[in-house]
Amino acid sequence: MKTVAKVAVHPDTGQHYLIEMPEPAPVRQAILELEYPPDGIRVVVATEVLAEKFQLSDDQRRAKNRSGLNVFRYDVVAPQFRRLLGESKLKQPEGPRTRYFLAGSSSASSGTELHETPREFEVASAVETIERTAAVPDTGKEYQITLPATHVVKQALLDFDYPASGIEIKDVAEALADQFALTDEQRNARGKYGFVWRCHVNIAANGLVNSGQLLSIRRGWIINPEQPDIETSEPKSDSLFSDGDMLSPAVVIAQNYQEYQDQLKKELRQKIMDNPPDFFEELVLDLLFKMGYGGSRADAESVGRSGDGGIDGIIKADPLGLDRIYVQAKRWGTENVGSPDINKFSGALAIKGASKGVLITTSSFTSDAQKAANQSVGPQIVLIDGDQLVQLMLDHDVGVTFGNSYQFKEVDLDYFAIDDV
């Protein structure tokens, strides 16, 4: 039996550990091969049958996740029931949290075979998607990652099989990641506020909480309001939810600030494109000076004509001018800078006897361009794309000015702490 590792929590020590569980595809195939009674089957019953089929050990059967829920049922079996429902291989006529039936058949075997494909761990093409901003951990460079659209996530949250005691939103996010068959990159991509996927699910869940379709029973825990016998416990501190039904004010401010920054970046790029090419060359030199290159702005010189494939500017690499950096600025729209452009710039640098160059564009670079710039021979070339450009402009106050300023304070817990006598 092929297996995958799932996170479990030791009931006595609270320590996390990994436990082997069946892979998703064999579980889905086994679900399709279950004997479905005339009145359908519940996940809890199917879990017992599948545990026998896969010959799980007692440890595998009893393992609990971070929310105290059974790992095999909630992290392995239930997500595959929901996926098959989404693929129309199963049906649930009475709605969420009710019995499942085979679609179009009540026999033990539907004849439907399930095979792994190269797209096994990608978002299904039929699922509508949305772009979210992530960042490379080492460099901070931002990029776009594709995730299921917010309304798709909301529907999945409404269809989720909630336990009576509720469930932590981070565990729901993990289960939905399995349901949507997200790649490791989609699951682990990080932004300024943590894991992008988890934040995406948090935002969708918060919308449903605000509309009354879900209930936040305590910090970070949600449940369907129709679910009976709600239990409560101490709040968790690592969730975006406040103690009530709304996001905490600090998180709302952080999210609004990020939206404002994203809009500001778009406006900066548009302003650059609205101005002539020679303005962009001067802007690039202003930015490099603000970043600490050259002793004064006079040390930065615009020398080229935009689009001639050569050098657009020169700036001292240090206040004394012991070394120089040659600059090329490409004010391009949607067209990406390719390897031929890098090779031309490298040739222009070689003619000048230069060892360093910076190529800045308002668009992006192709993968071949990045490879060409990273060659170990020839001049050293640094590439700055449009996303990095506007972020550097914000970081170094180029083309922007300060608006209203707000200072946020928080309670000093040390001040109010009472020492033990």
Buried (B, 14 or more C-beta within 10 A) or exposed (E): EEEEEBBBBEEEEEEEEEBBBBBBBBBBBBBBBBEBEEEBBBBEBBBEBBBEBBEBEEEBBBBBBBBBBBBBBBBBBBBBBBBBBBBEBBBBEEEBBEBBBBBEEEEEEBEBEBEEEEEEBBBEEEBEBBEBBBBEEEEEBBEEBBBBBBEBBBBBBBBBBBBEBBBBBBBBBBBBBBBBBBBEEBBBBBBBBEBBBBBBBBBBBBBBBEEEBBBBBBBBBBBBEEBEEBEEEEBBEEBBBBEEBBBBEEBBEBBEEBEEBEEBBEEBBEEBEEEEEBBBBBBBBBBBBBEEBBEEEEBBBBEBEBEEBBBBBBBBBBEEEEEBBBBBBBBBEEEBBBBEBBBBBBBBBEEBEBBBBBBBBBBBBBEBBBEBBEEEEBBBBEBBBBBBBBBBBBEBEBBBEEEEEEEEEEEEEEEEEEEEE
